[in-house]
Amino acid sequence: MVSYMVTKKVTVTIPEDLLDEIRAETAERGLSAYVAEALRFKRDRDRLRELADWLQEEHGPLTEEERTAAFEGLEELDAEHERRRAAGTHGAGEAA
């Protein structure tokens, strides 16, 4: 079964130098795909921040050891994403 994502055209204002850099880097997949991915990433980070804030309210602030472990975990995830992106193996349905 083929599913189609509903899209909507919008207008945004982006600094020209940033737009030039993004267009140079996204020639194959296109600007719209890049922007959609960036917005999803930002939305996910915002949700993660909300969760972290809620957890701190419920359980108190993180210790320095917990904070360090969390950042190390995020760095490992980011590195794995970069490896997959560079290798071209971040396909649909694959765990990121």
N, C-alpha and C positions, 0 to 999 in steps of 0.2 A: 504494500500500500504506500503510495506517495503522499506525503503531507506537504502542504504549502504554508509558509508563514505569511500572515497578513502584514503588510508594511504600510507606512504612511510617510509621505514626503513632508519634510519640515525645512525651515530656513534657520540657519545658525550663523553667527558671526565668529570667525576664527582669525587670530593674528596671521597675517600673510606669510611670515617666515615659518611659522609652525605648519601651516597648510602646505607650503612648498616641500618641507621635510617629509610630511606624512605622505603626500602624493608620490614622492620619489621612492619611498619605502613600500608602498602598497600597490604598485602598478598591476601586479597579477590579480590580487583579490579585490581591489577597488576600495575607494574611500568610504563608501557606505558600510561595507563589511567591517572595515577598521573602526569606524566610529561606533557602530553597534557593539562590537566587542569591547571597546574601551568603556562604553556606558554600562555594559553588563558588569565589567570588572569593578567599576566605581560603585555601582549599586550593591554588588556583593560585599565590597569592603565596608560600605556604610552599614549594611546589615550586620556584618561581623562586629563592627564598632558598637552598634546598639546592643548586641548580645553581650559583649565584653562589659559594657557599662552596667547592664542589668545584673550580670553575674557578680560584679564588684559590689553593687548595692545589696545583693542577697547574701554574699559570702565574705565581704570585706576585700580590701585591696590585695593585689598580688604581692608576693614576696619578690625580692630581687632575683632569687633563683628561679622562681616560676616565670617571671618576665623574660629572663635570659633564655630559658628553655623554649618559651613561646616564640621569641624572635628567631631562634635557631631553626625551629620547625618551619616557620614561614620562609626563611632563607632557603631551606632545603626544597620546599615546594616550588618557590620561584625558580630555583636552579633546574629542577626537573622540568618545569614548563618550558624553560628556555632550551633545554636539551631536546625535548620533543618538537618544539617549534623549528629548531635548526635542522632536525632530522626529517621533518615533514611527517611525523607519525602521530600527530594530534588529530586523529580522525573522529568521525561521528561515532558516538557510542563508546568511545574509549575513555577510561577513567583518566582524569587529568591529574 
